[in-house]
Structures are given as structure tokens and as C-alpha cells.
């Protein structure tokens, strides 16, 4: 699983590559948290997640938007996501640590997840996600 930043004029565009759809979502969560906080560590905090959407693109958008909301409202820096996906249903558990300004202030604010350019495709071995984080 990998993620890397691609060139974009104003926002942060990421490409995420993973061998399964669940791993793709999990790696996208890590990419989002790294953009926001720069330094992310595993901690004792756990949070359930349960979402439904009509298709995978809507589901990844809703998933990342929910992570953004949970992170901001609950001061929760998400280090990992253990999820399962069946059709348009996602459920699982998020793990991480409480926000600490001394540790987590190296990133940039993400205001939202853009539908512009949002895509999931598959090559021979992997799922590939392109996503833009509005900063």
C-alpha cells in the first residue's frame, strides 16, 4: 500500500494504491491524517465507524469526510482504520490518539474532500484512488 502527493495548483491531490478495496480506504485514511497532522501515532483511542453509500466513489468520499469530522470534533488523530466493505456498506473501527498540539501541528488544515477528480479504478493487481483534499 502506498500513497503519494501529486502536483496540484491549489489543493492537495493524492494517489493511493492498495491490493484490496479495504486496504485502499485504510491507506486513504492514513494519507488524510498525514496531510492534516504530519505526525500520527498509534494510541489507545478507538472509534466505531459505520457508513452506507450508493457506490464506491460516494463511499470513499463519505468515509474521508466522516474521518475529517471525527478528527476535528473529537480531537482524535486517526492512525489506522480496520474496516470491511460489502457493496455500499462500510463498517469497522478507527484507532489513534488524542490531539496534542505539541505533536500534531505540522500539517495543514483540510476543509473538505472534493468530488472533483475523485476516482477509483483497478489495474491488474491494485485499486487506485485519486482524491483532492481542499486546503
Buried (B, 14 or more C-beta within 10 A) or exposed (E): BEBEEEEEEEBBBBBBBBEEBBBBBBBBBBBBBBBBBEBBEEBEBEBEBEBEBEEBBBBBBBBBBBBBEBBEEEBBBBBBBEBEBEEBEBEBEBBBBEBBEEBBEEBEEBEBBBEEEBEBEEEEEBBBBBBBBBB
